[in-house]
Amino acid sequence: METQQTALPKLFIGIDIHKRNWKVHCSTELFSGKSFSMSSGPEGLLEYVTGHFPDHEVSTAYEAGCCGYHAHRCFVGYGWRSLVVNPADIH
């Protein structure tokens, strides 16, 4: 009998988005995570995720701010869940 995967592992990404660079924190259900900085742009994050976390269900969150919703639209286009949150509502 062959075992079938019924649920994908989950990857959670929190991003502090700025015009010049992003501070990123990645966590899964099994490890508390890794933080790093990268140049700004969703394409670089896609490359990192596909290289290090293939076959993961990805959820992202970042604060609404000066950089708008371009990253959010890209993340949704990649098939990821994406939240853009109001910083005043984070407790």
N, CA, C and O atoms as CSV, one atom per row, in Angstrom:
chain,resi,resn,atom,element,x,y,z
A,1,MET,N,N,0.835,-1.166,0.000
A,1,MET,CA,C,0.000,0.000,0.000
A,1,MET,C,C,0.891,1.243,0.000
A,1,MET,O,O,1.849,1.332,0.767
A,2,GLU,N,N,0.569,2.176,-0.849
A,2,GLU,CA,C,1.353,3.402,-0.971
A,2,GLU,C,C,0.709,4.520,-0.150
A,2,GLU,O,O,-0.500,4.741,-0.219
A,3,THR,N,N,1.532,5.215,0.620
A,3,THR,CA,C,1.041,6.313,1.445
A,3,THR,C,C,0.885,7.564,0.602
A,3,THR,O,O,1.775,7.908,-0.176
A,4,GLN,N,N,-0.233,8.242,0.749
A,4,GLN,CA,C,-0.472,9.492,0.036
A,4,GLN,C,C,-0.427,10.655,1.010
A,4,GLN,O,O,-0.922,10.572,2.134
A,5,GLN,N,N,0.178,11.739,0.554
A,5,GLN,CA,C,0.216,12.946,1.367
A,5,GLN,C,C,-1.140,13.636,1.269
A,5,GLN,O,O,-1.608,13.952,0.176
A,6,THR,N,N,-1.763,13.868,2.418
A,6,THR,CA,C,-3.094,14.478,2.419
A,6,THR,C,C,-3.070,15.952,2.799
A,6,THR,O,O,-4.046,16.664,2.561
A,7,ALA,N,N,-1.979,16.419,3.383
A,7,ALA,CA,C,-1.865,17.831,3.759
A,7,ALA,C,C,-0.447,18.307,3.478
A,7,ALA,O,O,0.523,17.601,3.752
A,8,LEU,N,N,-0.339,19.492,2.937
A,8,LEU,CA,C,0.973,20.065,2.672
A,8,LEU,C,C,1.554,20.660,3.947
A,8,LEU,O,O,0.811,21.164,4.789
A,9,PRO,N,N,2.888,20.606,4.097
A,9,PRO,CA,C,3.489,21.322,5.221
A,9,PRO,C,C,3.271,22.820,5.038
A,9,PRO,O,O,3.140,23.300,3.912
A,10,LYS,N,N,3.232,23.548,6.136
A,10,LYS,CA,C,2.907,24.974,6.086
A,10,LYS,C,C,4.139,25.826,6.365
A,10,LYS,O,O,4.956,25.504,7.227
A,11,LEU,N,N,4.253,26.916,5.618
A,11,LEU,CA,C,5.307,27.904,5.804
A,11,LEU,C,C,4.648,29.241,6.089
A,11,LEU,O,O,3.758,29.671,5.357
A,12,PHE,N,N,5.088,29.897,7.155
A,12,PHE,CA,C,4.553,31.201,7.551
A,12,PHE,C,C,5.659,32.235,7.398
A,12,PHE,O,O,6.768,32.046,7.899
A,13,ILE,N,N,5.355,33.332,6.702
A,13,ILE,CA,C,6.355,34.359,6.431
A,13,ILE,C,C,5.835,35.708,6.900
A,13,ILE,O,O,4.765,36.152,6.485
A,14,GLY,N,N,6.600,36.352,7.766
A,14,GLY,CA,C,6.326,37.722,8.179
A,14,GLY,C,C,7.355,38.628,7.532
A,14,GLY,O,O,8.544,38.310,7.525
A,15,ILE,N,N,6.914,39.752,6.990
A,15,ILE,CA,C,7.814,40.622,6.235
A,15,ILE,C,C,7.686,42.055,6.730
A,15,ILE,O,O,6.583,42.575,6.902
A,16,ASP,N,N,8.834,42.682,6.955
A,16,ASP,CA,C,8.896,44.116,7.222
A,16,ASP,C,C,9.359,44.749,5.911
A,16,ASP,O,O,10.547,44.730,5.591
A,17,ILE,N,N,8.421,45.304,5.162
A,17,ILE,CA,C,8.688,45.787,3.807
A,17,ILE,C,C,9.107,47.255,3.820
A,17,ILE,O,O,8.438,48.112,4.399
A,18,HIS,N,N,10.225,47.511,3.168
A,18,HIS,CA,C,10.714,48.874,2.945
A,18,HIS,C,C,11.081,49.004,1.474
A,18,HIS,O,O,11.166,48.004,0.761
A,19,LYS,N,N,11.296,50.212,1.025
A,19,LYS,CA,C,11.597,50.430,-0.393
A,19,LYS,C,C,12.902,49.778,-0.821
A,19,LYS,O,O,12.986,49.250,-1.930
A,20,ARG,N,N,13.923,49.801,0.029
A,20,ARG,CA,C,15.246,49.299,-0.366
A,20,ARG,C,C,15.484,47.841,-0.010
A,20,ARG,O,O,16.157,47.126,-0.751
A,21,ASN,N,N,14.938,47.390,1.121
A,21,ASN,CA,C,15.135,45.989,1.498
A,21,ASN,C,C,13.967,45.493,2.340
A,21,ASN,O,O,13.151,46.269,2.838
A,22,TRP,N,N,13.916,44.187,2.478
A,22,TRP,CA,C,12.887,43.545,3.280
A,22,TRP,C,C,13.560,42.758,4.390
A,22,TRP,O,O,14.605,42.145,4.175
A,23,LYS,N,N,12.965,42.773,5.576
A,23,LYS,CA,C,13.369,41.886,6.654
A,23,LYS,C,C,12.316,40.789,6.706
A,23,LYS,O,O,11.123,41.063,6.838
A,24,VAL,N,N,12.768,39.557,6.602
A,24,VAL,CA,C,11.869,38.414,6.441
A,24,VAL,C,C,12.093,37.425,7.580
A,24,VAL,O,O,13.230,37.180,7.986
A,25,HIS,N,N,11.018,36.867,8.086
A,25,HIS,CA,C,11.103,35.779,9.063
A,25,HIS,C,C,10.235,34.633,8.558
A,25,HIS,O,O,9.048,34.813,8.287
A,26,CYS,N,N,10.835,33.464,8.435
A,26,CYS,CA,C,10.131,32.261,7.969
A,26,CYS,C,C,10.055,31.249,9.105
A,26,CYS,O,O,11.039,31.017,9.808
A,27,SER,N,N,8.886,30.651,9.278
A,27,SER,CA,C,8.677,29.595,10.273
A,27,SER,C,C,7.806,28.511,9.656
A,27,SER,O,O,7.002,28.768,8.760
A,28,THR,N,N,7.984,27.304,10.151
A,28,THR,CA,C,7.098,26.208,9.765
A,28,THR,C,C,6.459,25.658,11.031
A,28,THR,O,O,6.682,26.161,12.133
A,29,GLU,N,N,5.675,24.634,10.850
A,29,GLU,CA,C,5.063,23.977,12.003
A,29,GLU,C,C,6.104,23.241,12.842
A,29,GLU,O,O,5.858,22.923,14.006
A,30,LEU,N,N,7.278,22.968,12.243
A,30,LEU,CA,C,8.285,22.161,12.923
A,30,LEU,C,C,9.477,22.945,13.451
A,30,LEU,O,O,10.183,22.444,14.326
A,31,PHE,N,N,9.730,24.149,12.961
A,31,PHE,CA,C,10.851,24.922,13.495
A,31,PHE,C,C,10.464,26.383,13.648
A,31,PHE,O,O,9.626,26.914,12.920
A,32,SER,N,N,11.110,27.014,14.627
A,32,SER,CA,C,10.717,28.376,15.000
A,32,SER,C,C,11.140,29.423,13.999
A,32,SER,O,O,10.639,30.546,14.042
A,33,GLY,N,N,12.025,29.102,13.120
A,33,GLY,CA,C,12.244,30.014,12.022
A,33,GLY,C,C,13.622,30.588,11.862
A,33,GLY,O,O,14.538,30.352,12.650
A,34,LYS,N,N,13.720,31.357,10.796
A,34,LYS,CA,C,14.959,31.998,10.398
A,34,LYS,C,C,14.615,33.406,9.946
A,34,LYS,O,O,13.629,33.620,9.240
A,35,SER,N,N,15.440,34.369,10.361
A,35,SER,CA,C,15.262,35.753,9.926
A,35,SER,C,C,16.426,36.152,9.033
A,35,SER,O,O,17.565,35.740,9.254
A,36,PHE,N,N,16.129,36.950,8.030
A,36,PHE,CA,C,17.175,37.423,7.127
A,36,PHE,C,C,16.691,38.676,6.424
A,36,PHE,O,O,15.498,38.980,6.424
A,37,SER,N,N,17.623,39.398,5.827
A,37,SER,CA,C,17.302,40.570,5.011
A,37,SER,C,C,17.547,40.231,3.556
A,37,SER,O,O,18.422,39.431,3.226
A,38,MET,N,N,16.770,40.846,2.701
A,38,MET,CA,C,16.930,40.637,1.263
A,38,MET,C,C,16.588,41.935,0.551
A,38,MET,O,O,15.937,42.813,1.117
A,39,SER,N,N,17.030,42.049,-0.690
A,39,SER,CA,C,16.646,43.226,-1.459
A,39,SER,C,C,15.144,43.181,-1.694
A,39,SER,O,O,14.546,42.106,-1.743
A,40,SER,N,N,14.544,44.347,-1.837
A,40,SER,CA,C,13.085,44.400,-1.959
A,40,SER,C,C,12.626,43.788,-3.271
A,40,SER,O,O,13.304,43.890,-4.293
A,41,GLY,N,N,11.472,43.154,-3.225
A,41,GLY,CA,C,10.859,42.582,-4.418
A,41,GLY,C,C,10.339,41.188,-4.176
A,41,GLY,O,O,11.043,40.350,-3.613
A,42,PRO,N,N,9.123,40.927,-4.591
A,42,PRO,CA,C,8.521,39.611,-4.372
A,42,PRO,C,C,9.200,38.488,-5.152
A,42,PRO,O,O,9.140,37.330,-4.738
A,43,GLU,N,N,9.838,38.808,-6.263
A,43,GLU,CA,C,10.472,37.769,-7.074
A,43,GLU,C,C,11.597,37.083,-6.306
A,43,GLU,O,O,11.763,35.867,-6.404
A,44,GLY,N,N,12.370,37.855,-5.541
A,44,GLY,CA,C,13.448,37.275,-4.742
A,44,GLY,C,C,12.924,36.353,-3.659
A,44,GLY,O,O,13.528,35.318,-3.376
A,45,LEU,N,N,11.808,36.719,-3.053
A,45,LEU,CA,C,11.216,35.864,-2.029
A,45,LEU,C,C,10.667,34.584,-2.650
A,45,LEU,O,O,10.791,33.508,-2.064
A,46,LEU,N,N,10.070,34.691,-3.816
A,46,LEU,CA,C,9.588,33.491,-4.518
A,46,LEU,C,C,10.745,32.536,-4.790
A,46,LEU,O,O,10.613,31.329,-4.588
A,47,GLU,N,N,11.863,33.063,-5.241
A,47,GLU,CA,C,13.036,32.233,-5.523
A,47,GLU,C,C,13.524,31.539,-4.251
A,47,GLU,O,O,13.854,30.353,-4.274
A,48,TYR,N,N,13.570,32.276,-3.147
A,48,TYR,CA,C,14.001,31.693,-1.871
A,48,TYR,C,C,13.046,30.579,-1.429
A,48,TYR,O,O,13.486,29.495,-1.045
A,49,VAL,N,N,11.761,30.847,-1.482
A,49,VAL,CA,C,10.767,29.871,-1.014
A,49,VAL,C,C,10.785,28.613,-1.879
A,49,VAL,O,O,10.768,27.503,-1.347
A,50,THR,N,N,10.819,28.767,-3.187
A,50,THR,CA,C,10.815,27.579,-4.047
A,50,THR,C,C,12.102,26.778,-3.900
A,50,THR,O,O,12.098,25.560,-4.081
A,51,GLY,N,N,13.204,27.450,-3.573
A,51,GLY,CA,C,14.465,26.746,-3.378
A,51,GLY,C,C,14.581,26.035,-2.039
A,51,GLY,O,O,15.173,24.958,-1.961
A,52,HIS,N,N,14.023,26.624,-0.981
A,52,HIS,CA,C,14.186,26.074,0.361
A,52,HIS,C,C,12.947,25.366,0.911
A,52,HIS,O,O,13.063,24.525,1.801
A,53,PHE,N,N,11.786,25.691,0.400
A,53,PHE,CA,C,10.538,25.133,0.938
A,53,PHE,C,C,9.614,24.651,-0.184
A,53,PHE,O,O,8.467,25.088,-0.268
A,54,PRO,N,N,10.101,23.761,-1.039
A,54,PRO,CA,C,9.213,23.281,-2.105
A,54,PRO,C,C,8.035,22.507,-1.504
A,54,PRO,O,O,8.161,21.872,-0.457
A,55,ASP,N,N,6.927,22.572,-2.167
A,55,ASP,CA,C,5.728,21.833,-1.762
A,55,ASP,C,C,5.179,22.249,-0.401
A,55,ASP,O,O,4.543,21.442,0.277
A,56,HIS,N,N,5.412,23.490,0.010
A,56,HIS,CA,C,4.815,24.011,1.244
A,56,HIS,C,C,3.636,24.911,0.893
A,56,HIS,O,O,3.640,25.586,-0.137
A,57,GLU,N,N,2.643,24.911,1.748
A,57,GLU,CA,C,1.543,25.868,1.657
A,57,GLU,C,C,2.036,27.150,2.330
A,57,GLU,O,O,2.377,27.138,3.512
A,58,VAL,N,N,2.073,28.248,1.586
A,58,VAL,CA,C,2.711,29.479,2.056
A,58,VAL,C,C,1.671,30.517,2.466
A,58,VAL,O,O,0.702,30.764,1.749
A,59,SER,N,N,1.892,31.117,3.634
A,59,SER,CA,C,1.088,32.244,4.110
A,59,SER,C,C,2.034,33.386,4.449
A,59,SER,O,O,3.034,33.186,5.138
A,60,THR,N,N,1.716,34.591,3.962
A,60,THR,CA,C,2.543,35.764,4.236
A,60,THR,C,C,1.714,36.822,4.954
A,60,THR,O,O,0.487,36.851,4.856
A,61,ALA,N,N,2.418,37.688,5.676
A,61,ALA,CA,C,1.777,38.844,6.302
A,61,ALA,C,C,2.782,39.982,6.350
A,61,ALA,O,O,3.961,39.780,6.640
A,62,TYR,N,N,2.293,41.184,6.061
A,62,TYR,CA,C,3.125,42.371,6.218
A,62,TYR,C,C,2.243,43.563,6.519
A,62,TYR,O,O,1.036,43.544,6.278
A,63,GLU,N,N,2.877,44.620,7.060
A,63,GLU,CA,C,2.148,45.825,7.433
A,63,GLU,C,C,1.842,46.680,6.218
A,63,GLU,O,O,2.680,46.851,5.332
A,64,ALA,N,N,0.640,47.209,6.190
A,64,ALA,CA,C,0.293,48.177,5.156
A,64,ALA,C,C,1.176,49.403,5.362
A,64,ALA,O,O,1.458,49.792,6.495
A,65,GLY,N,N,1.604,49.998,4.275
A,65,GLY,CA,C,2.469,51.167,4.418
A,65,GLY,C,C,2.756,51.813,3.087
A,65,GLY,O,O,1.941,51.785,2.165
A,66,CYS,N,N,3.928,52.391,3.009
A,66,CYS,CA,C,4.294,53.207,1.855
A,66,CYS,C,C,4.464,52.413,0.568
A,66,CYS,O,O,4.443,52.996,-0.516
A,67,CYS,N,N,4.631,51.115,0.659
A,67,CYS,CA,C,4.946,50.324,-0.539
A,67,CYS,C,C,3.721,49.747,-1.237
A,67,CYS,O,O,3.861,49.073,-2.257
A,68,GLY,N,N,2.544,49.990,-0.720
A,68,GLY,CA,C,1.324,49.596,-1.405
A,68,GLY,C,C,1.059,48.100,-1.392
A,68,GLY,O,O,1.488,47.374,-0.495
A,69,TYR,N,N,0.333,47.662,-2.427
A,69,TYR,CA,C,-0.160,46.286,-2.481
A,69,TYR,C,C,0.461,45.454,-3.598
A,69,TYR,O,O,-0.022,44.360,-3.894
A,70,HIS,N,N,1.517,45.954,-4.216
A,70,HIS,CA,C,2.154,45.203,-5.302
A,70,HIS,C,C,2.612,43.828,-4.821
A,70,HIS,O,O,2.350,42.821,-5.480
A,71,ALA,N,N,3.292,43.781,-3.684
A,71,ALA,CA,C,3.776,42.499,-3.161
A,71,ALA,C,C,2.604,41.556,-2.882
A,71,ALA,O,O,2.669,40.371,-3.207
A,72,HIS,N,N,1.547,42.075,-2.289
A,72,HIS,CA,C,0.362,41.259,-1.996
A,72,HIS,C,C,-0.193,40.630,-3.275
A,72,HIS,O,O,-0.483,39.434,-3.308
A,73,ARG,N,N,-0.336,41.431,-4.315
A,73,ARG,CA,C,-0.872,40.903,-5.577
A,73,ARG,C,C,0.048,39.832,-6.160
A,73,ARG,O,O,-0.428,38.839,-6.710
A,74,CYS,N,N,1.353,40.027,-6.044
A,74,CYS,CA,C,2.296,39.009,-6.523
A,74,CYS,C,C,2.167,37.726,-5.709
A,74,CYS,O,O,2.112,36.636,-6.277
A,75,PHE,N,N,2.120,37.847,-4.383
A,75,PHE,CA,C,2.011,36.660,-3.534
A,75,PHE,C,C,0.751,35.866,-3.858
A,75,PHE,O,O,0.800,34.640,-3.960
A,76,VAL,N,N,-0.356,36.542,-4.019
A,76,VAL,CA,C,-1.607,35.869,-4.379
A,76,VAL,C,C,-1.454,35.203,-5.749
A,76,VAL,O,O,-1.945,34.095,-5.962
A,77,GLY,N,N,-0.782,35.872,-6.663
A,77,GLY,CA,C,-0.523,35.297,-7.985
A,77,GLY,C,C,0.335,34.040,-7.927
A,77,GLY,O,O,0.224,33.173,-8.793
A,78,TYR,N,N,1.191,33.937,-6.910
A,78,TYR,CA,C,2.011,32.729,-6.736
A,78,TYR,C,C,1.209,31.584,-6.128
A,78,TYR,O,O,1.703,30.461,-6.026
A,79,GLY,N,N,-0.026,31.865,-5.727
A,79,GLY,CA,C,-0.843,30.848,-5.072
A,79,GLY,C,C,-0.692,30.838,-3.563
A,79,GLY,O,O,-1.123,29.892,-2.904
A,80,TRP,N,N,-0.085,31.880,-3.003
A,80,TRP,CA,C,0.111,31.986,-1.566
A,80,TRP,C,C,-1.062,32.718,-0.931
A,80,TRP,O,O,-1.765,33.480,-1.595
A,81,ARG,N,N,-1.265,32.483,0.347
A,81,ARG,CA,C,-2.188,33.307,1.130
A,81,ARG,C,C,-1.411,34.547,1.552
A,81,ARG,O,O,-0.230,34.463,1.889
A,82,SER,N,N,-2.071,35.684,1.531
A,82,SER,CA,C,-1.378,36.926,1.869
A,82,SER,C,C,-2.290,37.839,2.679
A,82,SER,O,O,-3.448,38.059,2.325
A,83,LEU,N,N,-1.748,38.359,3.762
A,83,LEU,CA,C,-2.452,39.327,4.599
A,83,LEU,C,C,-1.667,40.629,4.605
A,83,LEU,O,O,-0.447,40.629,4.771
A,84,VAL,N,N,-2.366,41.726,4.424
A,84,VAL,CA,C,-1.781,43.052,4.608
A,84,VAL,C,C,-2.516,43.643,5.797
A,84,VAL,O,O,-3.731,43.836,5.753
A,85,VAL,N,N,-1.775,43.931,6.861
A,85,VAL,CA,C,-2.417,44.315,8.113
A,85,VAL,C,C,-2.128,45.763,8.484
A,85,VAL,O,O,-1.103,46.328,8.103
A,86,ASN,N,N,-3.048,46.344,9.229
A,86,ASN,CA,C,-2.894,47.688,9.765
A,86,ASN,C,C,-2.002,47.597,11.001
A,86,ASN,O,O,-2.349,46.887,11.945
A,87,PRO,N,N,-0.859,48.295,11.026
A,87,PRO,CA,C,0.047,48.188,12.172
A,87,PRO,C,C,-0.619,48.531,13.506
A,87,PRO,O,O,-0.246,47.970,14.536
A,88,ALA,N,N,-1.581,49.423,13.507
A,88,ALA,CA,C,-2.254,49.805,14.749
A,88,ALA,C,C,-3.119,48.679,15.312
A,88,ALA,O,O,-3.476,48.705,16.490
A,89,ASP,N,N,-3.455,47.697,14.487
A,89,ASP,CA,C,-4.297,46.590,14.940
A,89,ASP,C,C,-3.502,45.391,15.446
A,89,ASP,O,O,-4.094,44.395,15.864
A,90,ILE,N,N,-2.170,45.468,15.417
A,90,ILE,CA,C,-1.338,44.359,15.883
A,90,ILE,C,C,-1.050,44.563,17.364
A,90,ILE,O,O,-0.493,45.587,17.760
A,91,HIS,N,N,-1.429,43.586,18.178
A,91,HIS,CA,C,-1.230,43.698,19.638
A,91,HIS,C,C,-0.294,42.617,20.110
A,91,HIS,O,O,0.003,42.535,21.302
